[in-house]
Amino acid sequence: MVRCLLKHIIITISITLNWFALLGQTSDGVSITKHNIGPYAQANASQNVWVVIENFSSEGLTQFDVFYQVEAGAIHSQSFTSLEIGNWTPSLFTLNTPIEFSNGGNITVKLWLDNINGAPLPEIDTLIVPVKVLSTTSNRMVLYESFSSSSCMTCIEANLQIRELANIYKDQMFVIGYETNKYLNSPMYELASRDIDKRMDFYNVMYTPLSIVNPWYKANSTNFSSNYIEAELQRPSPIGIEGTFTVTPSNIEVDFTLNPHAEINLNMVELKIAFTQDIVSFEEPPGGNGEKTFYHVLRRFKTFESDDLKDIAYGIPVQISFSEDFADIISEVNLNEFRVGLFLQNTETFEVIQTAELNKLASGIQTKTSEGLKLYPNPSNGKVNIEFTPTSTTYNIVVTNILGQNVYSKAVNAKAFEQNITNLSLQNLSPGTYFVSLIGSESISTTILILK
């Protein structure tokens, strides 16, 4: 029984390290602690290689060489010199020669270090990475999880950085912002405290601001580099996820399909659907750091366990539809400002297998973003202020009557991720009910205006 238990522990450790791509390889106190190789690759394609090096020795790290080899092919190496890496500091390095994958099948990639601080090593400590090369894969979408607080002063800088990254990678990254309530009773935290607390426990989050990517990288958000996103985007996914959602007065209707390219081990796997509010604004700051506008705020999770997804273990697509009821909090949120994201994650190893953002269906138009549109005064005598916080720079404002006829339009150049205010002159329109739409390249936000 002890032998069986020991075998189970060894297998579990091996699976954990292979999935999470965190198998450390130590040479003279210097380690490759993370890399973006495997566990899947695309056949007849190449992949850039990124490694995170950490120095656990008592001396500073000034130079080293990285070697890597696919099966019994050519050995590639790259030297890094003139470094100043202290102890316990993770540093990301890009290797110049990409890995080439040919036919499908199971292969191994070998990585190792040498010439640590210029001294050749007597023995090469090699890291063996098993990779399954697939004939078809899907492009990876990155999950970016941000743990922050509205009373944390360093969170202001971190939140600005995350907004910029979210704009740059808007089609490749889904962001979830968690208000951790470390310093006060935040209204954002109180609305989703159960889900936020569980996520903090899941990652053992003890401080803010903290960013976690896929979760290939986990660090203080103010030290975060976009290179970690680029590294994770290089890894193909063994599954594609596509779907849509529709907003009703108090519900969100969700429909999506999981399309696996290979058999997937569903041990300890769950699918989480995240409902986030794209923009949350307050008239007065809800915390002590003075911020009034927040992005990608988590409102609720819905979870499907591996039993609900069992067909993808055999390479069979799975289609899921459900309705999520928000009637209990509809007075506190705007469903038209919601995004819906999905991610399939191994709960034992933390590996995020794939992420997706669903397209919003509205009058046959697919949208992804709402812009926090506000009108005032409303009702109005025709002079209207329109306030919005956009994610891009060019918009059209269109006013339609109850018959669906366009009665006013105006082009607007906006400043992305900042509060924008423009004026509408509608005195020539008859009293009544109108719809004001802010239309961008990837978004439509509409609200009602009453003219008196």
N, C-alpha and C positions, 0 to 999 in steps of 0.2 A: 504493500500500500504506500509506503514511503517512497519507493521507486516510482510508482505511478504519479504520486503527487509531485515529486521532483521533475518528472518528465513534463507534466502539465505546466509547471512554473516556467520551465525552460522554453516550451512552445509559446506560452503567453508572452514572455519577454521578447522572444524573437518576432512574433507578430506585431507586438507594440512598436518595436524599433523600426521594423520595415515599413509599417503603415505611416508612421509619423515622420519618417525620414530624419530622425534625430539620433541615429546611432553614432556615438562619439568615437573618434579615432585619435588616440593620444600618441604623440611622438615627442619624447623629451619635454613633457609638460605643456605641449601645444597641441590643440585638438581641432579637428573638423567637427564641430558640434551640430551643424545643420547643412543640408544640401537640398537642391531641388531636383534630384534624379529619382525617377520611379515614383510609385511602384508600377506605373503604366507609361507606355510611350507609343507614338504613332509610327507605324511601319513606313519605310521609304521617306523618312523625314529627318530633320536635324533639330537639336534642342540646345540652346545655350546653357552653360553650366555656371551656377553660382554656389559659393560655399561660404559658410560663416566660420571664421577662425577665432578661437579663444585661447588666451594665454593663462595657464594655470601654474606656471613656474614662478620662481621668486625673482627672476630677471625680466627686464623689458624685452619685447620681441622687436627685432630690427629687420630681420629678413627670413625668408623661407621659400621653398619650392613646393608646388603642388603637382602631383602626377596623377593621370587617370588613363584608363584603358578599357575598351569594350571587348569582352571575350578575350580572344588571343590576338586582337588586332594591334595596330600601332599604339605605342605609348606616347602620350602627349604630356608636355610639362610646361610650366610657366613659373618664372621667378618673380618674387616681390621683394624689393629692397628699399632701403632708406625709410623704414617704418618706425613708428613710435607708438607701439601698442603696449599698454600697461597690463596689469593683472586683472583678470575677470572682466575684461572688456570685449564684448562680441563685435567683430568687424566683418563686413560683407565684402567679398572679392569676386569679380567677374573674370572668368577664364576666356581667353581669346578664341580658342578652337572649340566649336560646338561638337556635341556628340552626334554621330551619325547612326541611325537605326535603319536596317535594311528590311529583311523579311520578318513576318510575324513569328512569335514564339517566345520562349523563356530564355533570357540571357542574364549575364551578370556584368556589372560595371565595377571596376576596381578604382579606388582612390587612396592615395597615401601622401605623406609629407616627408621632406628630407631637407638637409642643409639648414636646420634650425639655427638662426643667428650665425650662419656660415659654417657650422660644424656638421660634417657628414654623419649620418646615423649608422651604427654598426648593424642594425637590423631594421628592416622596413616593416612597419606596422600597417597592414593593408586593410582597408574597409571594403567589404564585399557587399554590393547592393543588388538584390534580385529585381529584375525588371521584366514585366510582361508586355511584349510588343504586340499591339493590336492593329488589325487591318483598317478599322475605322474607330475614330474617337470623336469627342466633342471639345470645342474650345472651352477652356476653363473660365469661369467667372469667380472673382475673388470675394470672399466674405470679410468685411472690415468691421470689427466690433470695437466700439469706443466706450470706455468706462470713464465717466466724467462727473462733475458736480458743479452746480450753479453758484457755489460759494468757494470754489477752489480757484485761486488767483492764476496759477499756472495753466488751468484748464482753458482760459481765454485764448492764450496763444495756441494751445493744442487744437481747440475747436476751429480756429481760423485755418490751420494747416489741413485739417480733415475736410473742411468745406472746399478748399482748393483742390485737394486730391479727388474728392467726389465729383467735381466738375471735369477734371482732366480724364478720369476713368469712368465717366457716367454710364457707358455701355459695357463696362467690364468689371464693375465692382458694386456690390450692394452693401450699404452702410447701415449699421444698427447702433443707435446712440442710447446708452444706459445712464440715467440719472441715478447716481449711487446713494444719494441722501446721506452723505458722510457728515454733513455739517448742519443740515436743517431739514424741516419737514417740507420738502419740495412738492408742489402739486403734480409735477411730472412723475416723480417717484411714486407718489401715493396711488396714482392711477394704474400702475403696473408693477407694484412692489413685489408681489409674489414671483413673477417671472424674472424680474431683475435680480432679486436675492438668489434665486436658483442658479442664474447664470454666473453670478459672482462666486458662488460656492463651487460650481462646475470647474472654473478656471483657477480657483483659489486666489481671487483678486483681493488684495489687501490695501491698495492705495490708488489714488487717481492723480493725474490722468494716465490711463493705461490703454494702449492699442494692441489688438490681437488680429493678425492676418492669417486666416485660413486653417489653423493657427500656426502657420509656418514660422511666424515671428511674433514675439510678445515682449513689449518694452514700454518704457515711459514714452508717452505720445510726443512730448517735446523733442525727443531724440529720434523720432521715426523718420525713415527715409523711403521715398517712393521706389527705390531699388528693390525693396522687399516685395512690393506688388509686382514689379516687372519679373522678378525671379519666379514668383508663384504662377504668373500667367504663362510661363514657358511650359508648365506641366500640363499635358492633355488630360482630359477626364474620361473615365470609362462609361460615362452616362450623360445623356442630354436631358434637359428639363425645359419644357415649353408650356405656356398656359396663359390664361387671361382671368381678369376679375371684373365684376360689374358692381357698381354702387347703387343700392336702393335707399329709401329714406332711413332705414335703421339697420340694414344688413349689408354684408359684402358677399357676393356669390363668386366662388372660386372654382376654376376648372383647369386641370393641368395633367400632363402626361410625362411619365418617367420612361425614357427610352435607353435601355442599357446596350452597350456594345460588347459586353462580355458578361459571363457569370460573375456575380458580386457576392462576396461573403457578407451576410447580413448579421453576423454575430455582433451584438451590442451596437446595432445601428438604429438611428431614429431620424425621421424627417421632421424638421421644424418649419412651420410657416410663421413668418414674422409680419405683423401689421405695424407699420411705422407711420407716424405723421411727419410729413416732409418738412413743414414749417410750423412752429409753435411760437406765438408772440404774446407778450404780456405788456400791459400799460406800465406797470411798475416791475422792476427786477424781482424775480422770485427768490433770489439768493443774494449773497454778499459780494459777488464780484462785478455786479452792475450789468450783466448780460440780460437782454430782454427778448432776443430772438434765438431760437434753438432749431436744429435740423435733425432729421432722421430719428426722431424720438420714438422709442419702443412704446407701443400701446398694449400689445397682447401677443402671446405665442399660442399656436395650436400645434400639437405634437402627434405624429403617427409613429407607432412602434414598428419593429421589423416584421411582425406578423401581418401588418396591413400592406406590406410591400413585398411579400414573399416571392411573387412571380419574378421579380428582377434578379433574384438569386439564380434563376435558370435562363437569364437573358431574354425574358419575355417582358414587353412593355406593360406598364401599369397606368391606368387612367383613373383619376380621383376627382370627384366633384363634391362640394359641400357648401353650406351657407353658414356664415359666422354672424351671430346676432350681437349688435352693439347697442341695443335699446336701453340698457342700464346706464350707459355713459354718453348717450348721444347729445346730451345738453352740454357736455364738456369738451367734445371733440368735433372736428369737421371731417366727415368721411370722405369728402371730395379732395381732401389733402392727404389721403392715405396712399402709401405704397405697400405692395405685397411682395415679399421675398421668401424664397425657399432655400433650405440648405440640408443636404444629406450628410450626416456626421456620425462617425464612430465614437460612441460615448466612452469607450475604454482608452482609445489612443488619441482622441481629439481630432483625428484626421477628418477634414472636410472634403468629401469626395466630389461634390459639385454644389454650386450655388446658382440661383436663377432669380431674375426679377420678372414678375408677370406683367403683361400689358393690360392697361386699363381700357375697357370698352365703354365708349360713351357716344351715342348716336352714330354708331358705325365707325367712329374715329378712335384709333388706338393712341392713348396718351400714357406718359410715364410720370409726369410731374405736375403738381399744382403749385401755384405761385403765391399763396397766401393773400388772395385778392380782398381788399377792403374798400368800401365806398363810404364817404361821409360828406355832408350830412345826408341822411337817408331816412325818411323822405326828403326830397330836395326841390328847390324852386328852379333848378336847371343848372346852377353852378355846382359842380361835383368835383371833389378831390378823390383820386384813385390812388391807393397805396398798395405796393406789392414788393416782394423780395424775390427777385428772379434767379434762375440758375443759368441763364444765358443773356445775351445783350440786345437782341432785336425782337420786337413784338408789334402786333397790331391790336388796337382796341376796337372792338366792334359792338355796336348797340343794335339790338333787334327788338321789334315789338312783339306782341302776343301772337301775331299772325306769322311770325318767322321772317319778317321783312327787315333787311338791313336799313337803318335810318341814320346811322352815323358811323364813321370810322376814322381812326387816327393812328399813324405810325409812331412808335416810341423807340428811342435808343436808351437802353437801361444799363446800369452798372450791376454786374452779376454779384450775387451774394451780399448786396447792400440794400438798405431800405430806399425805395424809389417812390416819389410822389409826383403825379402829374395832374393837370386840370382838364376837365371836360366842360364845354359850354353847350348846354342842351336846352337853352331857353326857347328855342324855336319848335320844340317838340310838344305835343299835346299832353295834358295830364294823363297819367295812367301807369300801368306796369310795364317795365322793360327788362331785358336781359343784357347785362354787360359782360362781354367775354374778352379775356386777355389771351391772345393766341400767339404761341411761339412755335418754333420749328418742331418741338417734340412734346408740347403741352398745350392744354386748353384749360382755363380756369374761368368759371362763370358764376355770377351772382345776380341777385334781383335788385332792381332800382325802382323806387316809386317816385314819380314826378307829380307835384301837386300844383 
